[in-house]
Amino acid sequence: MGQLFDTIQQLVATKSYIVGQHASERLEERGIMEWQVVAGLDGGELLIERLDAEPNPAIEVRECLPDGTEFKAVWSHLRQSGVAKLVTVHFFDRN
């Protein structure tokens, strides 16, 4: 476990990524800036790799905002295009 995470980190580090429409809407809805998700990936904690996810393999990463608030980012690897895609972001339950 971790190879897909490494691949996505490398793609994002070289700006080879896109932000899906759903992710863009969730970022705005939750007050998270794109740069915060991109910067947080480098120090993020891999939660799970879903190599068999459809239509593309995906990872879930625990990331942290500058104020310490944790959130989960879902990234996928678009193999045909050779880019990473930010699929969605959400906060963990705050109960």
N, C-alpha and C positions, 0 to 999 in steps of 0.2 A: 504494500500500500504506500502511495506517495508519489509514484511516477507521474500520474496525471496531474497532481498538484504541482509538481516541479515544472512540468510542461506549461501549464497555465500561468504560473508565476513568470516564467521566462517570456512567454508571449506578451503578457501585460507589461513587463519591464521594458520591452522593446516597442511598446505602443501598438502591438498587433492584436488589438481587441476592439470589440464593438459593444454597445449598450443596447439591449433589446428594448422595444417599446414598453413592455410590461415593467422592466426594471426602471426605465426612465420615469414612468408614472409613479412607481413605488418610492423612488428616490425623492421626488418632489413631495409626495404625500407625507413622507416621514421626515422631511427636512434634512436629508443626508445629501452631501455634495458628491458628485462623481469622483473627484480627486481624493476624497476621504476613503472611498471604497478601494480605489486603485492603490493608494498609499498603504492602507491597512492590510492588503493581501500579503505583502512581503513579510510582515510579522504575525500573520494570522495563524490560527491553529486549525489544522485539518480535522474536521469532524467525521467526514465520510467521503469515500470515493464511490461513485455509482458508475462503474464501467459499462454496465448493460442498460443504462438509461436511454430512453428514446426521446427525441431522435438523435441525441448526441450524448456521449459520456459526460458526466457532471461531477462536480465536487461541492461540498458544503463546508464553508470556512467560518470560524468564529473570528470576528474582527472587532476592533475597538475604535471608537471615535476619540478625538483629542480630549474630550471631557471625561473619558473613561467609560462611557456607555458602550456596552457590548451589543453587537448585532450579528446576524447570520447573513452571509452573502452566498448566493448560488452562482457558480460559474460553470460554463460548459465549453467543450472543445469542438469547434466546427472543423472537423478533419479535412473536408474537401476544400475549404477556404484557407485553412491553416491559421485560423485566428481563435482567440478566446472570446467568449460572449458572457457578459453579465446578464444573468437571467432574472434575478430578483434579489431583494434585500428585505429583511424584516427584523424587528426587535424580538428578543426572547421575552417570554411571559414575565410580567413584572409583578406577579402575585406574591 
